[in-house]
Amino acid sequence: MTVSTDALVQAMATAWNAGDAERVIALAAHASASGSEAEGFLVLLGLAQQQTKRHAQAAKTFERLSQMRPEVSAYWNNLGAVSRLAGDLENSQRALLKALSLAPEDADVHYNLGLLYIQQRRWSAAREVLLDAVRLAPRFVEARLEAAYACHVCGDIEGEETMLQDVDGWPPQAAEQALMLASILSVLGRLETALKVLGQARLPPGSAAKPMRLRVAAQRAALYERNNLFERAQEELQQLPLTELNSLPTDADAARIDGWRVHAVMAMRERRYGDAAELYRRVLDLARDDETRASAAFGLGAACNRQSRFDEAWDALEIAHAVQMAVAREAAPELAKPDSQPLPMTARSVDASTYSKWKPLSAPSPSRSPVFVIGFPRSGTTLLEQMLDAHPDFRSMDERGYIYQLIERMEHAGQRYPDDLAELTQIEADQLRAVYWKLVDRTLPDLGQCRLIDKNPLNMLCMPMILRLFPDARIILCLRHPCDVLLSCGMQPFRSPAFMVLCSSLQRLARGYADAFEQCCRHLEVFKPHVLQWRYETVVEDFEDAVMRLGKFIGVEDASPFAAFAEHARAKRFIATPSYAQVIQPVHRSSVGRWRNYRERFEPVIPVLRPWLERFGYDA
């Protein structure tokens, strides 16, 4: 019986509207030769093929439509989407760029292009087009999630936070997306929201549900551990017995890896370093994605270091840095060049002659200015921050790049930094301070009359901006043996692509350390601010005296709350830096002189560090 094309298309449309994509495809088999070329027929067939994951077939259908009607952006967009899913990335990019040229304001096109760039691991490009998708459609939840992930990989913390501002109102996510979202929320310290996301995760049907349930349990355990809720983490771990993880089928490797990783982290917390090392080796052998491999290699390095297996630790760290360097090449290709400068701010200085020309401006008193905690990363800044935060008169906000944002704002206004600080007017300075406090208010809306602790190690490179806006601020410069600093940096999985590159070799890291302190110390000589040198080793050796000196420097009569930092940090739960597990413990000497276990590795960089060893009074 011959069915007219119109009747067939109508029947297909009825099946599509009823949600029966398979019926649409079955009906399409009855089309005549001429009917199979009808636009309406091809649209319904292509959508049904896409819905049922017949991606290669859908690509052929939408390719035909785009040839028939090359002016219709939707056909090119669909062609790009299904080509990506079929693995034809070249055709996907061609089609999506064509769709973008036809419909530059279509959020869905930007979103699909962003997914393509993520698959191609072009993270910077993905971030840009996904942010554009959100700009065009602010309530496009899928675009917000993928944009947050791209920002996460690119080290754009502010971008992450902006994309996830309204996450509490999002609908339940598919389990895979829920795991990604919970991981990002964990880094931002949003434990309760992350747990809610996991609790509402939509599990896949059939046999795939069990491995995904295990992955969700592993993520919950990791969340509790990251927030120093150790007993809760142990409870979750009971749902993940190693015997069950080890017996999972090969198609459940993701669940196995997630379970092994959290078991390894917990073993490290329980000082079962041998068990942790074995688990990290398993992850490293099985994992294929860069983030997991880098994390496992860093974990293995830490476990071997604790076992005094220093050569094995160094080998593991070299693997970790090689993987992170590959990530950095994808996230920020310009940084990966051999002659790149991961810390470009070191080149921006103010000399004495320029400083003498600065216009006098009124500024806040010391008590109305932040206390700035600076120093090269891994110099004890988090310990000091938690000490200060333990005092009821002070509040910290973890590491925020607000001073850097002020510099960006100044440059966006067409002013040069730091050159044009000399000509800054009172109104402009007041406006920049107002922007700073507005940013602070987002993080600490209940700051009230407490004094702010702005702890960001690399604010050491922004002294001109700090001292133009807060010339009477108290600044605490954290110092630690340069070799211990470099070793500790080299053992951390930093999120920032710039720091991935900086830590990619000991030579590059030593050069970065020297450049940073050369600029910082030059500015200390030029500006002569109120600075306290806070030496990590001295604090460890005589903690009570350090507490007294700290209180005197910042004008606190009763400094005793500073000593209760460990209890305060445990109650605070989330601490944004890698030392979150260390600062809930009392001060101890175990981190002093660790570099000597790797002395042969450090010999080539001692000449670079020697001026700073001598200046700060450390031996080599």
Secondary structure by P-SEA (a helix, b strand, c coil): ccccaaaaaaaaaaaaaaccaaaaaaaaccccccccccaaaaaaaaaaaaaacaaaaaaaaaaaaaaaccccaaaaaaaaaaaaaacaaaaaaaaaaaaaaaccccaaaaaaaaaaaaaacaaaaaaaaaaaaaaacccaaaaaaaaaaaaaaacaaaaaaaaaccccccccccaaaaaaaaaaaaaacaaaaaaaaaaacccccccaaaaaaaaaaaaaaaaaaaacaaaaaaaaaccccaaaaaaccccaaaaaaaaaaaaaaaaaaacaaaaaaaaaaaaaaccccaaaaaaaaaaaaaaaaaacaaaaaaaaaaaaaaaaaaaaaaaccccccccccccccccccccaaaaaaccbbbbbcccccccccccccccaaaaaaaaaaaccccccccccaaaaaaaaaaaaaccccccccccccaaaaaaaaaaaaaaaaaaccccccbbbbbcccccccaaaaaaaccccbbbbbbbccaaaaaaaaaacccccaaaaaaaccaaaaaaaaaaaaaaaaaaaaacccccccccaaaaaacaaaaaaaaaaaacccccccccaaaaaaaaaccccccccccccccccccccccccccccccccccccaaaaaaaacccc
